[in-house]
Amino acid sequence: MAVPIRRKAAAAFIRDFVERRKVEGFVRSALVQSGQSDVTVAPPA
């Protein structure tokens, strides 16, 4: 996901959204379901 740098509130929202999805396991699950099980998900920040 991308957002213009000048949109600080939007960037913070996207960052929080992605970090929560990583903690919940959603990102890993989506990768496995799409056949990309050999990919490593970065740990939450």
N, C-alpha and C positions, 0 to 999 in steps of 0.2 A: 504494500500500500504506500502511496505517496501523497504528500500534501505540500503546498508551497511553504517555504521556510518562514515567510512573514506571518503565516497563520498559526501562531503559537498555541492557541487553545485547541485548534483542530489537531495539531501535531501531538499535543499531550493526550488528547482523547484516543487517537489512533495507537500511540505507544502503549497506553494502558489497556486498550482493547486486545492488542496482540499479546501482551504479557499475560493477561488473564487467560487467553486461549491456550497459551503454552503451558501454564500451570494446570489447567483443566485437562490437558492431554489431547485437546482437539486437534492441534497442529500435527502431532505425531500420528494420531488416528487417520487424519485426512491423507497424510503421505502414504501410510500403509495401504489404505483403501484404493489409492491411485496407482499402486504397484511400485512405490518408491520406498520400500522398507529398508533399504540400505543407506538412507540419508540420516544424518545426525541433526537433531533439532538443538539449536543453541539453548543453553539454560536460561531461565528467566533472569532478567536484570536485577 
